[in-house]
């Protein structure tokens, strides 16, 4: 079953549906195919390397980053489904050009997560989040973008790896679709994904452990202890590409940790972007039966105050995240 057919069949369960969200998703899927084609040609054409510029986060922009951002904008700007967009690669919101009609949805996206790994041929991905417009007037505003995760209408990611796969939710469970290059279509391959309630994998950059809080360090030590009754020790699997680490743990079970950085004890800070990474993945994992926390609060409940807000992210199997929270509360 193609993704288009599956979306249309699901839409029939909602008699009042206008088809606008379906149209929006179709435009996103088209952009994903174009980006996938370019990713798969990396090394053969001039899409590797740096552009010579930095993004809002002070990171060097890769050529493929810029290409993905441009493809998404051009695929989404004219359909009449969106009132505004925002990208991890742009300082400010992205307005819909005046010549195109405006819609009632907001799109937030990370065009190419894990791009620092592009030149090493490691799996990378596109992450997206969709909200409904909340302000009056035809054009969208910053306020429309600054919505908490629990207000999302849909969220998903496209992972470009040994195959290209689309995983998304509209609040009715999580499904995965694999791109069949012979026909150019995403085919339903993973129906109603449920992440195991408990895993045997942890994913973290332990090179940063000296800057973690005590609760996180004790939790990681706990995972390394041998205890057959609780399935320990856990195995460490860390790719360094968020979408790739998350995708593996979603399917197999486990926990991904990027806790707060305490290099400056007075100003602990998160690393991952709330709107473009943490919130959409939290929506997906909750729909699959898992959990996501900052260590202090549910990711889906955090009300953003700025476009590029960063947060700690601990996400994965429900029992593993609950155990992590226990360590944090006991060592607060």
Secondary structure, DSSP 8 states (H G I E B T S, - for coil): -BHHHHHHHHHTT-TT--SHHHHHHHHHHHHHHHHHHHHTTBTTBTT-SEEEEE-TTS-EEEHHHHHHHHHHHHHHSSSS-EEEEEETT-SS-EE--TTS---SEEEEEEEEETGGGGGGT--EEEEEEEEE--SSSSS--HHHH---GGG-SEEEEEEESSSEEEEEESSS-EEEEEEETTTTEEEEEE-S----SS-SEEEE-GGGGGGS-HHHHHHHHHHHS-BGGGTBS-EE---S-HHHHHHHHHHH--EEEE--B-SSTTS-B--EEIIIIIHHHHHHHHHTT-EEE-SSSBGGG----STT-EE-EEEE-HHHHHHHHHHHHHT-
